[in-house]
């Protein structure tokens, strides 16, 4: 089951949308059009699992997805982080924004999060660590041992603007607070 919170104006404020991954994972007819397009595989996304979606809190037309598996599964559509600037369209266009083509970047990506204090700051968690973009997805940097984060699978990213804390949750290595 995938739970996500859409941006204001897409559904009722504060309502969670749940979509079952069973039986093909196709959403119900009453699901908002952007999610229907996302889960019915628009031609601009690779045919691999969409593990996470994040909506920009300041731009209701922008969203990011984190895609799982490896590029070899869809060699003509590589990439793991995609962005759309027209999510409210009946056919959103997704553009690959990351990670860069470099060693150890072709890994399943599990989670993506946008910092509500600064929507240019986007985090993406993969099977081998954390990636960060300071410019809305144009460029990405791997955050690693130099920042005190071990090379571990990142499965959740929680950002609390009230406490000014960002916490990364890994598989088997614990939770880590990022210092800004």
C-alpha positions as CSV (number, residue, x, y, z in Angstrom):
1,X,0.0,0.0,0.0
2,X,1.4,3.4,-1.0
3,X,0.3,6.4,1.1
4,X,1.0,9.9,-0.1
5,X,-0.2,13.4,0.7
6,X,-1.1,15.4,-2.4
7,X,-0.6,19.2,-2.7
8,X,-3.3,21.6,-1.8
9,X,-5.9,21.9,-4.4
10,X,-5.5,18.3,-5.7
11,X,-7.7,16.7,-3.1
12,X,-9.3,17.6,0.2
13,X,-6.8,19.3,2.6
14,X,-5.1,16.7,4.8
15,X,-6.6,13.7,3.1
16,X,-4.3,10.7,2.5
17,X,-4.6,8.9,-0.8
18,X,-4.0,5.1,-0.6
19,X,-3.4,3.0,-3.7
20,X,-3.0,-0.7,-3.5
21,X,-0.2,-2.3,-5.3
22,X,-2.1,-5.6,-5.6
23,X,-3.7,-6.7,-8.9
24,X,-1.5,-4.4,-11.0
25,X,-1.7,-1.4,-8.7
26,X,-4.1,0.5,-11.0
27,X,-5.9,3.3,-9.1
28,X,-9.7,3.5,-8.7
29,X,-11.7,5.6,-11.2
30,X,-12.2,8.3,-8.6
31,X,-8.5,8.8,-8.0
32,X,-7.1,12.2,-9.1
33,X,-6.0,12.3,-12.7
34,X,-2.3,12.9,-12.0
35,X,-2.1,9.7,-9.9
36,X,-4.0,7.8,-12.5
37,X,-1.5,8.9,-15.1
38,X,1.4,8.1,-12.8
39,X,0.3,4.6,-12.0
40,X,-0.8,3.8,-15.6
41,X,2.8,4.4,-16.7
42,X,3.1,7.5,-18.7
43,X,5.6,7.1,-21.5
44,X,8.0,9.5,-19.9
45,X,8.7,7.2,-16.8
46,X,10.5,3.9,-17.0
47,X,8.5,0.7,-16.5
48,X,9.9,0.1,-13.1
49,X,8.5,0.4,-9.6
50,X,7.6,3.9,-8.4
51,X,8.7,3.7,-4.7
52,X,8.0,7.2,-3.6
53,X,6.4,10.5,-4.7
54,X,6.9,14.0,-3.2
55,X,4.8,17.1,-3.9
56,X,6.4,20.5,-3.8
57,X,4.8,22.4,-1.0
58,X,5.1,25.8,-2.8
59,X,4.3,24.7,-6.4
60,X,1.2,22.6,-6.8
61,X,2.3,21.6,-10.3
62,X,5.7,20.1,-9.3
63,X,6.3,16.6,-8.0
64,X,9.2,14.2,-7.9
65,X,9.2,10.4,-8.0
66,X,11.9,7.8,-6.9
67,X,12.1,4.8,-9.1
68,X,13.3,1.4,-8.1
69,X,15.2,-1.4,-9.8
70,X,18.3,-1.0,-12.0
71,X,18.7,0.8,-15.3
72,X,19.4,-2.5,-17.1
73,X,15.7,-3.3,-16.6
74,X,14.8,-0.4,-18.9
75,X,18.0,0.5,-20.9
76,X,16.2,3.0,-23.1
77,X,14.8,4.9,-20.1
78,X,17.5,5.1,-17.4
79,X,17.3,7.1,-14.2
80,X,15.9,6.9,-10.7
81,X,14.7,10.4,-9.9
82,X,12.1,12.1,-12.1
83,X,10.4,15.5,-11.9
84,X,7.2,16.9,-13.4
85,X,6.2,20.6,-13.5
86,X,2.7,19.8,-14.8
87,X,1.4,17.2,-12.3
88,X,-2.1,18.7,-12.5
89,X,-2.2,18.0,-16.3
90,X,-4.2,15.1,-17.5
91,X,-0.9,13.7,-18.9
92,X,2.0,14.9,-16.8
93,X,5.5,14.9,-18.4
94,X,8.2,13.4,-16.3
95,X,11.9,14.4,-16.8
96,X,14.9,12.5,-15.5
97,X,16.7,14.8,-13.0
98,X,19.0,12.3,-11.3
99,X,21.1,10.8,-10.1
100,X,24.1,11.6,-12.2
101,X,25.7,8.9,-14.3
102,X,28.5,7.8,-12.0
103,X,29.6,4.6,-10.2
104,X,27.1,3.3,-7.6
105,X,24.3,5.7,-8.8
106,X,22.5,3.0,-10.6
107,X,20.7,1.6,-7.5
108,X,17.1,1.3,-6.6
109,X,15.8,4.5,-5.1
110,X,13.4,4.1,-2.1
111,X,12.3,7.5,-1.0
112,X,12.2,11.2,-2.0
113,X,11.5,14.2,0.2
114,X,11.3,18.0,-0.4
115,X,12.3,20.3,2.4
116,X,9.3,22.5,3.2
117,X,11.6,25.3,4.4
118,X,13.3,25.4,1.1
119,X,11.8,23.5,-1.8
120,X,15.0,23.7,-3.8
121,X,16.4,21.2,-1.2
122,X,15.5,17.7,-2.3
123,X,16.6,14.5,-0.7
124,X,16.5,11.0,-2.3
125,X,17.3,7.8,-0.5
126,X,18.8,4.8,-2.4
127,X,19.9,1.3,-1.6
128,X,23.5,2.7,-1.1
129,X,22.8,6.0,0.7
130,X,21.5,9.5,0.5
131,X,21.5,12.0,-2.4
132,X,20.9,15.7,-2.0
133,X,20.0,18.4,-4.5
134,X,20.3,22.1,-3.5
135,X,18.8,23.4,-6.8
136,X,15.5,21.6,-7.2
137,X,16.9,18.5,-8.9
138,X,19.3,20.1,-11.4
139,X,22.4,18.6,-9.7
140,X,22.9,15.9,-7.1
141,X,25.5,15.1,-4.5
142,X,26.0,11.8,-2.6
143,X,26.0,12.4,1.1
144,X,28.3,9.9,2.8
145,X,30.9,9.1,5.4
146,X,32.3,12.6,5.3
147,X,29.0,13.8,6.7
148,X,28.8,10.9,9.2
149,X,26.2,8.9,7.1
150,X,27.3,5.3,6.5
151,X,26.7,3.6,3.1
152,X,23.3,2.1,4.0
153,X,20.0,1.7,2.4
154,X,17.8,4.8,3.1
155,X,14.1,4.0,3.5
156,X,12.6,7.1,5.0
157,X,13.4,10.8,5.3
158,X,11.4,12.9,7.8
159,X,11.7,16.7,7.8
160,X,10.2,18.7,10.7
161,X,10.2,22.4,10.0
162,X,9.0,23.2,13.5
163,X,12.1,21.6,15.1
164,X,14.4,22.4,12.1
165,X,15.4,18.7,12.0
166,X,15.9,16.3,9.1
167,X,16.2,12.6,10.0
168,X,17.3,9.8,7.7
169,X,16.2,6.3,8.5
170,X,18.3,3.4,7.2
171,X,17.9,-0.3,7.0
172,X,20.1,-1.9,9.7
173,X,22.3,1.1,10.5
174,X,19.9,3.3,12.5
175,X,18.6,6.8,12.2
176,X,20.7,9.9,11.5
177,X,20.0,13.6,11.9
178,X,21.3,15.8,9.1
179,X,22.9,19.1,10.2
180,X,22.3,22.1,8.0
